[in-house]
């Protein structure tokens, strides 16, 4: 995890049952962390994972075969023409 900004100026609150709170407190204690430190660390880890996984496309065997077959096909003439054009942003 990158260095954290120590200027914390926002709060994140959630409602929990006492059992849920006790479990989180116990987990934090096992790591030698405050409950807030433990929760933030685990939430950020989960957030990073979910953001990464949102950019992954999973294909079954048939979809993979179709995808790789499409890559092996020659590019359509219109696409070749487009790629050979001078970009409008230069």
N, CA, C and O atoms as a MOPAC input file, in Angstrom:
PM7 MOZYME 1SCF
protein

 N      0.84000 1    -1.17200 1     0.00000 1
 C      0.00000 1     0.00000 1     0.00000 1
 C      0.88800 1     1.24000 1     0.00000 1
 O      1.89900 1     1.28600 1     0.70100 1
 N      0.51100 1     2.23400 1    -0.78000 1
 C      1.29200 1     3.46600 1    -0.87200 1
 C      1.21900 1     4.22200 1     0.44600 1
 O      0.35100 1     3.96400 1     1.28000 1
 N      2.14600 1     5.16100 1     0.61800 1
 C      2.15000 1     5.97800 1     1.83300 1
 C      0.81000 1     6.68900 1     1.96800 1
 O      0.28900 1     7.25100 1     1.00400 1
 N      0.27300 1     6.65600 1     3.15600 1
 C     -1.04000 1     7.23400 1     3.40400 1
 C     -0.92300 1     8.69800 1     3.77300 1
 O      0.00800 1     9.09500 1     4.47500 1
 N     -1.84700 1     9.48600 1     3.31200 1
 C     -1.93300 1    10.88500 1     3.68500 1
 C     -2.41400 1    10.94400 1     5.13000 1
 O     -3.45400 1    10.36800 1     5.45300 1
 N     -1.68400 1    11.62200 1     5.99900 1
 C     -2.04800 1    11.67200 1     7.41400 1
 C     -3.06500 1    12.75800 1     7.70700 1
 O     -3.54300 1    12.86100 1     8.83700 1
 N     -3.40900 1    13.57700 1     6.71100 1
 C     -4.40800 1    14.61900 1     6.88900 1
 C     -5.78700 1    14.00800 1     6.62700 1
 O     -6.35200 1    14.16800 1     5.54600 1
 N     -6.31400 1    13.31300 1     7.62100 1
 C     -7.59200 1    12.62800 1     7.46800 1
 C     -8.70400 1    13.59300 1     7.85300 1
 O     -8.81400 1    14.01400 1     9.00500 1
 N     -9.52500 1    13.93200 1     6.86500 1
 C    -10.55100 1    14.92800 1     7.11900 1
 C    -11.95300 1    14.45400 1     6.75600 1
 O    -12.85500 1    15.27100 1     6.57300 1
 N    -12.14000 1    13.15400 1     6.65200 1
 C    -13.45700 1    12.62200 1     6.36600 1
 C    -13.68000 1    11.36600 1     7.20100 1
 O    -12.73100 1    10.68500 1     7.58900 1
 N    -14.95400 1    11.07100 1     7.46900 1
 C    -15.30200 1     9.90400 1     8.28400 1
 C    -16.08100 1     8.90000 1     7.44600 1
 O    -16.74500 1     9.26000 1     6.47400 1
 N    -15.98800 1     7.65900 1     7.83500 1
 C    -16.74600 1     6.57600 1     7.22200 1
 C    -17.39300 1     5.81600 1     8.36700 1
 O    -16.69700 1     5.25700 1     9.21500 1
 N    -18.68200 1     5.79200 1     8.39700 1
 C    -19.37800 1     5.12800 1     9.49300 1
 C    -20.25900 1     4.02200 1     8.94100 1
 O    -20.73400 1     4.09600 1     7.80700 1
 N    -20.47200 1     2.98600 1     9.75900 1
 C    -21.40200 1     1.92800 1     9.37800 1
 C    -22.04200 1     1.35500 1    10.63600 1
 O    -21.47200 1     1.39200 1    11.72700 1
 N    -23.20900 1     0.84100 1    10.45100 1
 C    -23.92100 1     0.23700 1    11.57000 1
 C    -23.64900 1    -1.26300 1    11.57100 1
 O    -23.70500 1    -1.91600 1    10.52900 1
 N    -23.35400 1    -1.80100 1    12.75400 1
 C    -23.01300 1    -3.21100 1    12.92200 1
 C    -23.80000 1    -3.79100 1    14.07700 1
 O    -24.23600 1    -3.07600 1    14.97900 1
 N    -23.97400 1    -5.10800 1    14.03100 1
 C    -24.48800 1    -5.77700 1    15.22300 1
 C    -23.33700 1    -5.85600 1    16.22000 1
 O    -22.17600 1    -5.68800 1    15.84800 1
 N    -23.65400 1    -6.10500 1    17.46400 1
 C    -22.59900 1    -6.23100 1    18.47400 1
 C    -21.69100 1    -7.40900 1    18.13900 1
 O    -20.47900 1    -7.33600 1    18.34100 1
 N    -22.26800 1    -8.49200 1    17.63100 1
 C    -21.45700 1    -9.66100 1    17.25300 1
 C    -20.47000 1    -9.31000 1    16.14900 1
 O    -19.30900 1    -9.71500 1    16.20700 1
 N    -20.91600 1    -8.55900 1    15.14400 1
 C    -20.01900 1    -8.14800 1    14.07300 1
 C    -18.90200 1    -7.26600 1    14.61600 1
 O    -17.73800 1    -7.44300 1    14.25700 1
 N    -19.24700 1    -6.33200 1    15.46700 1
 C    -18.24000 1    -5.43500 1    16.05400 1
 C    -17.23000 1    -6.21800 1    16.87400 1
 O    -16.02800 1    -5.96100 1    16.79800 1
 N    -17.71700 1    -7.17900 1    17.66200 1
 C    -16.81600 1    -7.99500 1    18.47400 1
 C    -15.84700 1    -8.78600 1    17.59800 1
 O    -14.66700 1    -8.90000 1    17.93000 1
 N    -16.32700 1    -9.32800 1    16.49300 1
 C    -15.45800 1   -10.09100 1    15.58700 1
 C    -14.39200 1    -9.19900 1    14.97800 1
 O    -13.23100 1    -9.59600 1    14.87400 1
 N    -14.77500 1    -8.00100 1    14.57700 1
 C    -13.81700 1    -7.06800 1    13.98400 1
 C    -12.79300 1    -6.62600 1    15.02500 1
 O    -11.59700 1    -6.56200 1    14.74000 1
 N    -13.26400 1    -6.32400 1    16.22100 1
 C    -12.34800 1    -5.94400 1    17.30600 1
 C    -11.34900 1    -7.06500 1    17.58800 1
 O    -10.16100 1    -6.81100 1    17.78200 1
 N    -11.83700 1    -8.30300 1    17.60900 1
 C    -10.96200 1    -9.44700 1    17.87900 1
 C     -9.92200 1    -9.60600 1    16.76500 1
 O     -8.74900 1    -9.85800 1    17.04100 1
 N    -10.35100 1    -9.45900 1    15.51700 1
 C     -9.41200 1    -9.57400 1    14.39000 1
 C     -8.34300 1    -8.49300 1    14.47000 1
 O     -7.16400 1    -8.76100 1    14.23700 1
 N     -8.75300 1    -7.27500 1    14.80000 1
 C     -7.79300 1    -6.17200 1    14.91500 1
 C     -6.79100 1    -6.46500 1    16.02500 1
 O     -5.59200 1    -6.23400 1    15.86900 1
 N     -7.28500 1    -6.96900 1    17.12800 1
 C     -6.41100 1    -7.26700 1    18.26500 1
 C     -5.37400 1    -8.31900 1    17.89700 1
 O     -4.22300 1    -8.23100 1    18.32400 1
 N     -5.77500 1    -9.32400 1    17.10100 1
 C     -4.82000 1   -10.36900 1    16.72100 1
 C     -3.68900 1    -9.82000 1    15.86500 1
 O     -2.60500 1   -10.40100 1    15.82000 1
 N     -3.93600 1    -8.70400 1    15.18400 1
 C     -2.91300 1    -8.07900 1    14.34300 1
 C     -2.19300 1    -6.94400 1    15.05200 1
 O     -1.30500 1    -6.31800 1    14.47400 1
 N     -2.56500 1    -6.67400 1    16.29300 1
 C     -1.93400 1    -5.58800 1    17.02700 1
 C     -2.30300 1    -4.21900 1    16.47000 1
 O     -1.50500 1    -3.28400 1    16.52300 1
 N     -3.49400 1    -4.10900 1    15.94600 1
 C     -3.94500 1    -2.86800 1    15.32700 1
 C     -5.18900 1    -2.36500 1    16.05700 1
 O     -5.88400 1    -3.11900 1    16.73800 1
 N     -5.44700 1    -1.07100 1    15.89200 1
 C     -6.72900 1    -0.57000 1    16.36600 1
 C     -7.80400 1    -1.08500 1    15.40800 1
 O     -7.51100 1    -1.50300 1    14.28800 1
 N     -9.02700 1    -1.04600 1    15.86400 1
 C    -10.12300 1    -1.48100 1    15.00400 1
 C    -10.17600 1    -0.63500 1    13.73600 1
 O    -10.38700 1    -1.16400 1    12.64500 1
 N     -9.98900 1     0.66900 1    13.87300 1
 C    -10.01000 1     1.54900 1    12.69900 1
 C     -8.87300 1     1.22200 1    11.74000 1
 O     -9.08400 1     1.17600 1    10.52800 1
 N     -7.66900 1     0.99400 1    12.26500 1
 C     -6.53000 1     0.64700 1    11.40400 1
 C     -6.80400 1    -0.65100 1    10.65400 1
 O     -6.57200 1    -0.74800 1     9.44900 1
 N     -7.30100 1    -1.64800 1    11.38600 1
 C     -7.56900 1    -2.95200 1    10.77300 1
 C     -8.64300 1    -2.82800 1     9.69800 1
 O     -8.49100 1    -3.35800 1     8.59800 1
 N     -9.72800 1    -2.12900 1    10.01700 1
 C    -10.83500 1    -1.98300 1     9.06800 1
 C    -10.36900 1    -1.23200 1     7.82000 1
 O    -10.67300 1    -1.65100 1     6.70300 1
 N     -9.64500 1    -0.14500 1     7.99000 1
 C     -9.18000 1     0.63000 1     6.84700 1
 C     -8.23600 1    -0.19000 1     5.97600 1
 O     -8.35000 1    -0.17600 1     4.75000 1
 N     -7.31700 1    -0.89400 1     6.59600 1
 C     -6.37500 1    -1.71500 1     5.84700 1
 C     -7.11900 1    -2.76200 1     5.01100 1
 O     -6.82600 1    -2.94100 1     3.82900 1
 N     -8.06900 1    -3.44300 1     5.62500 1
 C     -8.80400 1    -4.49300 1     4.91900 1
 C     -9.75900 1    -3.92600 1     3.87800 1
 O     -9.93500 1    -4.52600 1     2.81800 1
 N    -10.37200 1    -2.79300 1     4.15700 1
 C    -11.25000 1    -2.17500 1     3.16500 1
 C    -10.46200 1    -1.71500 1     1.94300 1
 O    -10.91000 1    -1.89900 1     0.81100 1
 N     -9.29100 1    -1.11600 1     2.16500 1
 C     -8.47800 1    -0.66100 1     1.04000 1
 C     -7.96900 1    -1.83400 1     0.20300 1
 O     -7.93000 1    -1.75400 1    -1.02500 1
 N     -7.58000 1    -2.92000 1     0.86700 1
 C     -7.13700 1    -4.11600 1     0.14800 1
 C     -8.27000 1    -4.65400 1    -0.71500 1
 O     -8.06400 1    -4.98700 1    -1.88200 1
 N     -9.46100 1    -4.73600 1    -0.14100 1
 C    -10.62100 1    -5.22500 1    -0.89500 1
 C    -10.97600 1    -4.27200 1    -2.03100 1
 O    -11.32000 1    -4.71600 1    -3.12600 1
 N    -10.89700 1    -2.97300 1    -1.78200 1
 C    -11.20300 1    -1.99500 1    -2.82400 1
 C    -10.22600 1    -2.12200 1    -3.98600 1
 O    -10.63700 1    -2.12600 1    -5.14600 1
 N     -8.93500 1    -2.22400 1    -3.68000 1
 C     -7.92500 1    -2.37700 1    -4.73800 1
 C     -8.17400 1    -3.64300 1    -5.54500 1
 O     -8.08100 1    -3.62300 1    -6.77200 1
 N     -8.49100 1    -4.74600 1    -4.86800 1
 C     -8.76500 1    -6.01400 1    -5.55000 1
 C     -9.97100 1    -5.87000 1    -6.46800 1
 O     -9.91800 1    -6.27800 1    -7.62800 1
 N    -11.05700 1    -5.29500 1    -5.96000 1
 C    -12.26900 1    -5.17000 1    -6.75700 1
 C    -12.07100 1    -4.25000 1    -7.95500 1
 O    -12.61600 1    -4.50400 1    -9.02900 1
 N    -11.29600 1    -3.18300 1    -7.77800 1
 C    -11.00300 1    -2.27900 1    -8.89400 1
 C    -10.18800 1    -2.99900 1    -9.95600 1
 O    -10.47500 1    -2.88200 1   -11.14800 1
 N     -9.16100 1    -3.75200 1    -9.52800 1
 C     -8.34700 1    -4.53200 1   -10.48600 1
 C     -9.21500 1    -5.53900 1   -11.23000 1
 O     -9.14200 1    -5.63900 1   -12.45400 1
 N    -10.03600 1    -6.28500 1   -10.49200 1
 C    -10.84200 1    -7.34200 1   -11.10400 1
 C    -11.91000 1    -6.79100 1   -12.03800 1
 O    -12.37400 1    -7.50000 1   -12.93100 1
 N    -12.30600 1    -5.53800 1   -11.84700 1
 C    -13.30000 1    -4.92700 1   -12.73600 1
 C    -12.72900 1    -4.73000 1   -14.13600 1
 O    -13.47900 1    -4.51600 1   -15.08800 1
 N    -11.40000 1    -4.80200 1   -14.26700 1
 C    -10.75300 1    -4.59100 1   -15.56000 1
 C    -10.26400 1    -5.89400 1   -16.18900 1
 O     -9.51000 1    -5.87300 1   -17.16200 1
 N    -10.68400 1    -7.00000 1   -15.64600 1
 C    -10.28400 1    -8.31500 1   -16.15700 1
 C    -11.47700 1    -8.95000 1   -16.86500 1
 O    -12.58000 1    -8.99700 1   -16.32000 1
 N    -11.25200 1    -9.42600 1   -18.05300 1
 C    -12.29100 1   -10.12200 1   -18.80100 1
 C    -11.96900 1   -11.61600 1   -18.75300 1
 O    -10.88400 1   -12.04600 1   -19.14200 1
 N    -12.90900 1   -12.37300 1   -18.28000 1
 C    -12.72600 1   -13.82000 1   -18.21200 1
 C    -13.53300 1   -14.47200 1   -19.34200 1
 O    -14.71500 1   -14.18200 1   -19.52600 1
 N    -12.88000 1   -15.34200 1   -20.07800 1
 C    -13.52800 1   -16.00500 1   -21.20500 1
 C    -13.54300 1   -17.50800 1   -20.98600 1
 O    -12.56600 1   -18.08400 1   -20.50800 1
 N    -14.65200 1   -18.13600 1   -21.33600 1
 C    -14.67200 1   -19.60100 1   -21.30900 1
 C    -13.89000 1   -20.10500 1   -22.52200 1
 O    -13.43500 1   -19.31100 1   -23.34500 1
 N    -13.73700 1   -21.40300 1   -22.62700 1
 C    -12.90000 1   -21.97200 1   -23.69200 1
 C    -13.39000 1   -21.57700 1   -25.08400 1
 O    -12.58800 1   -21.23300 1   -25.95200 1
 N    -14.69700 1   -21.62500 1   -25.29600 1
 C    -15.23800 1   -21.29100 1   -26.62300 1
 C    -15.03100 1   -19.81500 1   -26.93800 1
 O    -14.64300 1   -19.46300 1   -28.05200 1
 N    -15.29000 1   -18.95600 1   -25.96400 1
 C    -15.10700 1   -17.52000 1   -26.18700 1
 C    -13.63600 1   -17.20600 1   -26.46800 1
 O    -13.33000 1   -16.36500 1   -27.31400 1
 N    -12.72400 1   -17.88400 1   -25.75700 1
 C    -11.28700 1   -17.68100 1   -26.00300 1
 C    -10.91800 1   -18.12400 1   -27.41600 1
 O    -10.17100 1   -17.43700 1   -28.11300 1
 N    -11.44000 1   -19.26600 1   -27.83200 1
 C    -11.15700 1   -19.76000 1   -29.18100 1
 C    -11.68100 1   -18.76900 1   -30.22400 1
 O    -10.99500 1   -18.48900 1   -31.20700 1
 N    -12.88100 1   -18.24100 1   -30.02000 1
 C    -13.44000 1   -17.25300 1   -30.95100 1
 C    -12.58800 1   -15.98700 1   -30.97600 1
 O    -12.33600 1   -15.42100 1   -32.04000 1
 N    -12.14900 1   -15.54900 1   -29.80100 1
 C    -11.33400 1   -14.33400 1   -29.69700 1
 C    -10.01200 1   -14.50000 1   -30.43000 1
 O     -9.63000 1   -13.64600 1   -31.23000 1
 N     -9.31400 1   -15.59800 1   -30.16100 1
 C     -8.01600 1   -15.79200 1   -30.81800 1
 C     -8.17900 1   -16.01000 1   -32.31500 1
 O     -7.30800 1   -15.61400 1   -33.09100 1
 N     -9.27700 1   -16.63200 1   -32.73600 1
 C     -9.52400 1   -16.79500 1   -34.17700 1
 C     -9.73000 1   -15.43400 1   -34.82400 1
 O     -9.24100 1   -15.18600 1   -35.92600 1
 N    -10.44900 1   -14.55700 1   -34.14600 1
 C    -10.67000 1   -13.20900 1   -34.68700 1
 C     -9.35400 1   -12.45100 1   -34.79800 1
 O     -9.15700 1   -11.68800 1   -35.74300 1
 N     -8.45500 1   -12.65300 1   -33.84400 1
 C     -7.15300 1   -11.98300 1   -33.91100 1
 C     -6.32000 1   -12.47200 1   -35.08500 1
 O     -5.51300 1   -11.72300 1   -35.63700 1
 N     -6.51500 1   -13.72000 1   -35.46100 1
 C     -5.75400 1   -14.28400 1   -36.57000 1
 C     -6.27100 1   -13.83400 1   -37.93300 1
 O     -5.56700 1   -13.97400 1   -38.93300 1
 N     -7.47000 1   -13.30300 1   -37.98900 1
 C     -8.05700 1   -12.83100 1   -39.24900 1
 C     -7.38300 1   -11.52400 1   -39.66200 1
 O     -6.95600 1   -10.74900 1   -38.80700 1
 N     -7.28700 1   -11.27900 1   -40.96200 1
 C     -6.72800 1   -10.00000 1   -41.41100 1
 C     -7.65400 1    -8.84700 1   -40.97700 1
 O     -8.86800 1    -9.01500 1   -40.85900 1
 N     -7.05100 1    -7.69100 1   -40.74700 1
 C     -7.84700 1    -6.52400 1   -40.36900 1
 C     -8.69500 1    -6.08200 1   -41.55100 1
 O     -8.24800 1    -6.13500 1   -42.69600 1
 N     -9.91300 1    -5.64900 1   -41.27500 1
 C    -10.74300 1    -5.10600 1   -42.36700 1
 C    -10.06800 1    -3.88700 1   -42.97900 1
 O     -9.34900 1    -3.15600 1   -42.29800 1
 N    -10.30500 1    -3.67500 1   -44.27200 1
 C     -9.68000 1    -2.55300 1   -44.99300 1
 C     -9.96700 1    -1.22300 1   -44.32000 1
 O     -9.08100 1    -0.37100 1   -44.25200 1
 N    -11.19300 1    -1.01800 1   -43.81500 1
 C    -11.54100 1     0.25900 1   -43.17800 1
 C    -10.70600 1     0.49500 1   -41.92300 1
 O    -10.35000 1     1.63500 1   -41.62300 1
 N    -10.39300 1    -0.56700 1   -41.19200 1
 C     -9.57600 1    -0.41500 1   -39.99800 1
 C     -8.13000 1    -0.09200 1   -40.37900 1
 O     -7.50000 1     0.75700 1   -39.74900 1
 N     -7.61500 1    -0.74700 1   -41.38000 1
 C     -6.25800 1    -0.45700 1   -41.86000 1
 C     -6.17700 1     1.00200 1   -42.29100 1
 O     -5.20900 1     1.69200 1   -41.97100 1
 N     -7.19500 1     1.47600 1   -43.02000 1
 C     -7.23100 1     2.86800 1   -43.46100 1
 C     -7.24900 1     3.81700 1   -42.26000 1
 O     -6.53200 1     4.81800 1   -42.23900 1
 N     -8.05400 1     3.50100 1   -41.28600 1
 C     -8.13800 1     4.34400 1   -40.09100 1
 C     -6.79900 1     4.40400 1   -39.36100 1
 O     -6.37200 1     5.48000 1   -38.94100 1
 N     -6.14400 1     3.28100 1   -39.20700 1
 C     -4.85900 1     3.24100 1   -38.51800 1
 C     -3.76400 1     3.99200 1   -39.27600 1
 O     -2.79900 1     4.45800 1   -38.67000 1
 N     -3.90700 1     4.10800 1   -40.58400 1
 C     -2.90700 1     4.80700 1   -41.39500 1
 C     -3.15300 1     6.30700 1   -41.48000 1
 O     -2.30600 1     7.03900 1   -41.99200 1
 N     -4.28500 1     6.77400 1   -40.99100 1
 C     -4.57800 1     8.21500 1   -41.02500 1
 C     -3.76400 1     8.96900 1   -39.99700 1
 O     -3.36300 1     8.43000 1   -38.96500 1
 N     -3.52900 1    10.24400 1   -40.31300 1
 C     -2.87300 1    11.14800 1   -39.35000 1
 C     -3.86700 1    11.42100 1   -38.22700 1
 O     -5.00500 1    11.79700 1   -38.51000 1
 N     -3.48100 1    11.24400 1   -36.96400 1
 C     -4.40900 1    11.52000 1   -35.86600 1
 C     -4.84100 1    12.98100 1   -35.84500 1
 O     -4.04700 1    13.86800 1   -36.16100 1
 N     -6.07400 1    13.23400 1   -35.48100 1
 C     -6.58500 1    14.59500 1   -35.46400 1
 C     -6.07000 1    15.38500 1   -34.27300 1
 O     -6.17100 1    16.61100 1   -34.26100 1
 N     -5.52300 1    14.70900 1   -33.27400 1
 C     -5.05300 1    15.39400 1   -32.06600 1
 C     -3.59200 1    15.81100 1   -32.13700 1
 O     -3.06700 1    16.36300 1   -31.17000 1
 N     -2.92400 1    15.56100 1   -33.25200 1
 C     -1.51600 1    15.98800 1   -33.33800 1
 C     -1.40100 1    17.33600 1   -34.01300 1
 O     -0.29600 1    17.85400 1   -34.17300 1

